[in-house]
Amino acid sequence: MSAIVNQTETQLKNAILGAVNEAIAAGELPQGDVPTFVIEVPGDRTHGDLATNVAMVSAKAFRSAPRKIAETIVAHLNLEGTYFEKVEIAGPGFLNFFLSPNYYGAIVAEAIEKGDRFGRSTYGNGHKVMVEYVSANPTGPMHMGNARGGALGDCLASVLDAAGYEVWREFYINDAGNQIEKFGLSLDIRYQQHLLGEEAVELPEDAYHGDDIKEHAANFAAVHGDKYLSVDTEERRRALIDYALPLNIEKMKADMAKYRIIYDRWFTESTLHNNGELKEIIDILTEKGLTYEKDGALWYKAGEYGEKYQPKKHLNRDGEEEGIKDEVLVRANGNPTYFAADIAYHRNKFLRGYDTLIDVWGADHHGHVARMKGAMDAVGMDGNNLNVVLMQLVRLVRGGEIVRMSKRSGKAIQLSDLLDEVPVDAARFFFNQREANTQMEFDLGLAIEQSSSNPVYYVQYAHARIHSIFRKMKETGVEVVPASAEQLALLCAPEERELIRHLSSLEKTVVECAKNYDPSGITRYALELATLFHKFYNACHVSGVDQDLMLARLALCDAVRIGLRNTLSMMKLDAPESM
């Protein structure tokens, strides 16, 4: 939490313990240790800014009624030199403390003094965290799930960075295995069809049927003509893959860059095949007796290590409990599975020195979580340090109707379609408004609306409005100078204090989001800060008031500007100075 907030709670705890010790020394309380007590924010701020149950939990230790203990503590309480101005006893013995004007002024001064560092902390202590997100199959375009996963994963990485972790962003490219073979087959058939006609060869039902495959085949034919019709199938498919796959990967990188996502590394699955790490994984599991052969394939006993990570038993159709299902490591055709490569990849990440791994996956992968965490234990890593954020589906709506097709292509909406229609700021903000494990609706009409109904516009407008205030001051010849502590203490209107209290919670919000792997709290914080600023602006005049109060309110505006800019920056959104 912020230095001022932390200092305030420390002051209160020390003042309470000091009062108890004085009461014991005076013989008004018996000798004894004060049990652990809680300091918290009351649900109703009219009852105080902070409250404690110290008298309630001490009743047994001091063999007295809580109310009497509370009265004794208050009689010996010294709040001089703290950020508190008074205390009240409530009910059976709760102590409610009220913050002084100096506290609110100190929060504003702290925000201005810290600037870009306001909201940041050392909570993570430099621990190395890798966040892997999107990792879409490179055989086709990216879709809505990738759009949500990209925004969530990237903002989570920013939150972890702000909370003091050393963060690495990574995209895993599945450029090997069955899906690449299918990619090559699909390209091959479309290439032949392009040259010989669709009747010449049939595309299998389980192949890739997208228009992108046709386009690649046609473009390949434009370059090479019918040259590859006369070579063997394997050579033709390898040439097609070598042509099309890099183009797909470059398109992915371009889409991610447009989405303001820049990875530290794009890691290829083929690396694990080529450097022997995949084979090493299979050897380790086999040596440990965790594999067996069945139907010509090599299987992994997933339950041996994975059961402890299963949150609850799975019930089959008969209502009977089932354990974790085993996984194929090597298919009967000799090809390692995606699961085998995934084990090697996660082990590789740990071996690179990361303390914690975070993956953002679609909710349909929930059954994969316990198996992968268990597999980490099986290969000598710690599955507890692999954390998976499961993400629910997105429904696109326009005018209350569900949208499934792109107007431009007539096909399913892709990430690139979305970014052509909706501003990047809106896309990233909207996808971060809900926790990953909740389904969400993305309103395409609202996302492009320039009104207070659009939450990202509302937040950005608050930032622009503050800049407008300072511009007007400059235009009218008003000299804006830093406010003194005495002037900042004048910020005592309810709207001012409510705004400052929320402002002060940024660092705590960032830490909570980092702890819970949930960046949506940052979006909610920004929206609430904008709401409270607009409320303050409508209730409290900045100009046309006493000079001291004007400077104090301008300082508050500047502090809010910093809070808005820092949260928008965390989400990689623009912080406009005019709108």
N, C-alpha and C positions, 0 to 999 in steps of 0.2 A: 504494500500500500504506500501511498505518498508519504514523504518524510514527515509532513505536518500531521497527517492522520495517525501515523505510527507513534509520533511523539506525544500526541494527545492521549492515546490509549495508555501509553506508558505512564504519563503524568497521572492519569486517573487511578491506575492500579497502584502506583506508589503512594498516592495520597490516601487511598483507602487502607492500605497496609500500615502506613504511618499512623493513621488515626486509631487503628486497632491496637497497635503496639503502645501508643500513648495511653489508651484506655486500660490496657493490661497493667502498665506501669503505675497508673493511678489507682489500681485496685477496683476499677469499675467493670472489668471483664476478667474472668479467671484465666490462669495460664493455659495456653493451648495453641495449636497450629490452626491457621485459617484454611479451611478446605478449599479446593479448587472452585473458583466462582466464574461466572460468565459476565462479560461486558458486551452488550448488544444494542442495536438501534431499536427503539420501541416502534410498534406498529403505528402508533399515533404520535406524531412529533410534538403535539401540544403537551404531551406528558414528559417531554424532555428530549434531548438529542442523543443521550446514551443512558442506559439503565443497567443496573447490576442486581444480582440475586444474592450478594455476599451475606446479607443478614439471614436470609432464608436457609442457606446451606450451612450456616455456622450455628444454628440453634442447638444441635446436639453437642458440638464441641464446647460451646460456652454455656450449655445448660440453662438457656434462657429463651424467652419468646422472641421471634424474629423482629417484631416491632420495637421491643426494648433495645435489642442489639443495634438496630438501625438508628435509634435516637442517640445511643451512646457514641456510635461512629460519627454521626453528624456533629455532635457536641465537640469532638476532637479533630474534626476535619479542617485542614488548612488548604484552601484553594489558591492561595497567593502564588503568583509566578506561573500559574497554569493557564490553559485556554478555557477554563470554566469560570462562570460567574455566580452560579448558585446551585443548590441541591434541594430536592423535595423528597419527602417520604410518602410513598403511596401504598394504599391497601394494607396488607399484613406486614409489610416491611421492605418493599422494593425501594431502591434509591434511584431517583431520576435526576440526571445532571443536565444542566443547560450551558451551552457553549457561549463564550463571550464574543463581542463584535471583533475582537482581535483575531480570533480563530478564522473567521470568514475572510478577513483581510489578508491573513497569512496564506490561505489557500490560493487566493488570486495572485498574490506576489510570487508564490512558488511556481505557479503555472507559467507566468511571464518569464521568470528567471530561468526555468528549465527549457522553455521553448520546444524544440524538436524532441528533446529527451523527456518531455512531460508524458507520463503514462508508462514509460519504460522502467524496467526493474532488473535486478540481478537474481531474481528468484531461481532461474534455471541453472545458475552457477556455471555456465559454460558447457554443460553436458551436451554431447554431440547427438543430434537427432536427425534421422533421415525421414523425409516425408515423400512417399511415392504415390503419385496420383495421376489419374486419367489412364495412362498405359493402355491406350486403345489398340485393338488389333490393326496392324498396318495394311491389311488386305482390303480395306474399304474406308469410306468417309466416317468422320466422327459424328456422334449423335447427341441427343439431349442429355443422356446420362453422363456423357463426357463433359458436356457444358456445365452441369451442376457439380460434378466431381472436380472439375478444374477450378471453379470459383471457391469451393469449400477447401480443397487441398491447398491452394495458393494462399488463401487468407489465413488458414490454420498455420502454415509455415511462417507467415508474417507475425502472427500472434505469438508463436513460440520464440521468434527472434526478439520481439519486444519484451518478452518475459525473461530474457537473459540466456536462452539456449543458443548453441551453435548449430545452425540449421542448414541442411543440404536438401535441395529439391531434385527429384529424379523421375525420369520417364523410362519405363521398361518396354522395349520393342520386341515383340514376339516374331522374330524374323527367321525362325526355324520350326521344324516339326510339321504336324499334319495340316495346319491351316495354310502353311506356305505351299505344301504340296497341292492342296486344293486350289490355292491361288494360281499356281502354275498350270494345273489342269484346266481351270476356267479360262485363263488367258489363251491357252493352246486351242481350245475348242472355238472360242470367239475369233481367233486369228484365222483358223481354217474356214470358219463360216464367212468371214469377211471376204476371203479370197475365192472360195468355192461355192458360196451360197449356204443358207441355213439348213437346207435339206441334206447337204453333204455329210454332216456329222451332227449328232444330237448332244445337247448340253445336259448332263445328268441333273436330276432333281435336287441333289444335295450340293451342287456346285454353287459358285457365287453368280447371281443373276443380275447384279446391278449394272446400270448404264456406264459406270466408271470402267468396268471390265471391257465393255465394247469399245469405249473410247481409247483405252490403252492399246487394245489389239489393232484398232484402225490406225493409230499413230505409229505403232511399231511397223505395220505393213507399209505405211507411207515412207518410212525410212529404209526398210530392208526388202520391200517387195515380197516376192514368193520364195526368196532364198531359203527360208527355213522350212519350207514344205518338204524339201528333199533330204533333210537330215533326220537322225533318229529322234524319237519322242523325247528322251531325256535331255538331249542337247537343245532341242527347240524350247522346251519348258524352262530350262535354266536361262536361256537367252531372254525369254520373255520376262521371267522374274527379275533378272538383273537389270532389265530396262524399266519395268513398272514399279518395283518395290522402292527404289530410291526416290522416284517421283512422288509416291504416296507419303513417304517419310518427310520429304521436303514440304509437301502440302500440310502435313500435320504440324510441322515446325512453324510454318507461316500462319496457320490458324491459331496456334497457341500464342505466337507473338502478337497477333492482332488482338487476342484476348488478354494481352499484357502478362502472359506467363512465360517466363524465361527459366529454363531448367539449368542446373549446374552440370547435369550430365544426361545424355540419352544413352541408356545402357542396352546393348543388344544381346538377345538370348543366344545368338550364334557364338558369342564370346565364350559362353559356358561349355558349348559343344566343342569348340576348337582348343580351349586351353586345358581340357581334361577334368574340369571341376564337376561336370555332370556325371562323368564316369566314376569319379571319386565318391560322389554321394551314393551312387548305387552300390559301390563296393563297401562303403561304411555300413550301410543298412543291411547288406547281405552278411557281412562278417558278424554283425550283432544278432543274426538270426531273425531279422525283422522282415524278410522277404520269403516268398514261396512262388512256385510256378503253378499256373492253372490255365488250361486251354491255350497253351503255347505262349502265354504272356507272363511277365514277372510282376508280382503283386507286393504291395507294402501293407504290413499289419498295422493299420492306422490307429487301432484302439489301444495298442500296447502303451503308447505314450500320450495319445490324444484324449482318452477318456476323462482325465482330470480337468481338462479345459472345456468339457461339454457342460453348458449351464444347466441343462436338464435332459432327462432321458427322452429319446425320440420314440414315439408310439407308432407301430405299424398299423395296417388296416384293421387288424384284429384287436387293436387296443393293447397289444403286448409291447413291452419295452424292447427297444433295439439299441445296440451299441453303435459306435462310430463305424461306418462302412469302410472296408479296405479300399485302397486305391491302386490302380494299375500304374506301374513305373515304366515298364517297357512293353509296348504292344507286340502282338504275335509277329508283326512284320518287321520287328527289330527297331522301330522308332521309339525313342523315349517320349513320354507323355509331357503335357504342359505341367502337370503336377510335379514330376521329377525335376524338370528344369526350374520350377518355382522354388523347390527346396534348395537347390544349388544356388539360386539367385539370392535368397534370403540369408543363407549361410555366408555368401560372398559379402553381403552388406555388413553383417556382424564382423566379419574378419577385417573389414576396412576400418574398424575402430569405432563404429557407432554404438552408443550406449542404448539407444531406443530406436526402434523402427516403427513407423506409422504408415499404414496403407489405407487408402480410401478405395473401398470396393462397393459394387452394387449389392443391394440387399439379397439378390439371388445367389450370392456367394457365401451366405451365412454358414452353410454346412462345411465350408472349406476352412473356416477359422480355426476350429479346434484341431483339425487334422494338421494344419500348417504349424500351429504353435507346438503341438506334440512332436512334429517332425524336427523342429528346431532342437528340442530336448534330445531327440534320438541321435542327432548328428553333433552333439556336444555344445550347442548354444543354449540360451535360456529363453524358452518360449514366453515367459512372463514379460520379456522386454520387446515382444512383437505385439503391437496394438493395431487393431483393425477398426476403422470407422465405416460402418455399414450405411449406405445411402439409399433412400427410397426413390421411387420413380417420380418423374415430373409430368404433370399434365399441362399442355399448352391450351390456353383459352383465348378467345377473342369475342367480345360482345356476349359473354356468357356461354358461348358454344365451344365445345372441344375442337381443337385444330390438330389434324393428323398429317395433313399434306402441305407441302410447300406450294404456294401460288406460282412460284417461278419455275419449279421443275415438275410439279405434279406428283412428286415422290415424298417419302417420309422426310420430315424436316431435319436437316443436319445442322451441326454447329455453325458452319459457314453461312447457312441460310439465316440463322438467328442473328448473327452479327451483321448481316447485310440489312436487316430490318430494324434491329433494336440497338440503341447506343450501348457501347461496352460498359459504361458506368452503370446503366440500368440492369444489364444482364448480371454483372458481378454482384451488385447490391441485392437484387431480387433473390438470386440463388443462395445468398448468405442470410436471408431473413428467417429461415426455419432451421431447426436442428436437423442434422443429416438423416436421423432415423424416422422423420415424419414425411409423409407424402406432401407434395406441394403443387399448387396451381400457379402457373406463370401467365399473367395477364398481358398479352402482347399489346393490347390497346393502351392499358395503363402505363406500360413501360415507356411509351413514346409521348405520353401526355405531359405537357408543361404546365403543371398546376400543383397545388398543395396536396392533391389526392395521390400524386406520384411520390412515394416516400423518398427516393433518391433526389428528386428535384427539390423536395421540401428541405432536406438536409443541406444540399448545396446552396439553396437560396438563403438559408440562414448565414452561411459563410460569406456569400456575396453581399448580403445586407450589412454585415459588420464592416466590410471594406467600404461600402457606400457611406456609412456613418462617418468614418475617418476622412473620406474624400470631401464630404460636405463641410466638415470642420475646417479642413485646409482651405477650401474655397471661400469660406466666410472669414478667414484670417484668424481663426482660433488656434492658439499655440497649445499643442498637446504635450504635456510633460509628464514624466512618471509620477504616480500618486504616492504619497507618503503613507506610512502605517496609520497615522492619525486620520488621514482622509479615507483610507480603505475601511477603517472601522465604522464609517458612516453607512456602509452597505447593510442596512438592517430591515429593509422592506421584506415582507414574506416572499415575494417573487424573487428577490435577490438572493435570499438565503437558500431557498429551494434550489435555485440554479447553481449556486456555489457548492451546495452539498452534493449534487449530482456530478458536478465537475470534478470534485475531489475523489470520486470513486473510480476514475479511469484506470489507475494502476491496478487496483483490486480486481476490476472487471477483466483486464488483460490476463492477470494471473489465473483467475477462475476459468477463463476460456482455454488457457493453455493446459491447466490441470484436467479439464473435462474433454479436451480435444473438440471443442465446440466453438467455432468462431462466430456463430450467430449472435452471441452476446455483444460483440463489438458493433454490429449493425443496430441492435436494439439500443445500445448506449448512445450511438450517434443520433438516432431518431428522437430519443428522449431529450438529449441535450438541445437539439434544434427546437423541439416543442417548448421546452422551458425557456429557451432564449426568446422565442417569439412572444411567449406569455409575459416575460419580463419587459420586453421592448414595448409592448402595448400598454403596460401598467406603469412603467417608470420612464419619465422623460430624461433623455441624456442631455439635450441642450435646453437652454432657457431655465436652468436651475442654478443654484448656488455654485460658484467656481469649484469649491472643494468637492461637492457631491458630483459635479460633472466629471471631474478628473477621476474620481473613484469609479463611476459608472463606465467611463471610457476604458479604464483598466480592466473592469469586469468583462466588457465586450472583447477586449484583446485576449483575455484569458480563454474565453469561450471560443474565439477564433482559433486559438492554438489547439484546443481540445478537438474541435471539428476537423481542422486540417490534419492532425495526427491520426485520427480514426479513419478519415477518408484515405489518407496515405497508406495506412495499414491494409486497406482493402484495394489499394492501387486505383483509386478513383480520383478524378479531378476535383480540386478545391478552387472553383472559379471565383474571381474577384469582382465580376459583374455578370448579370444575367438579364 
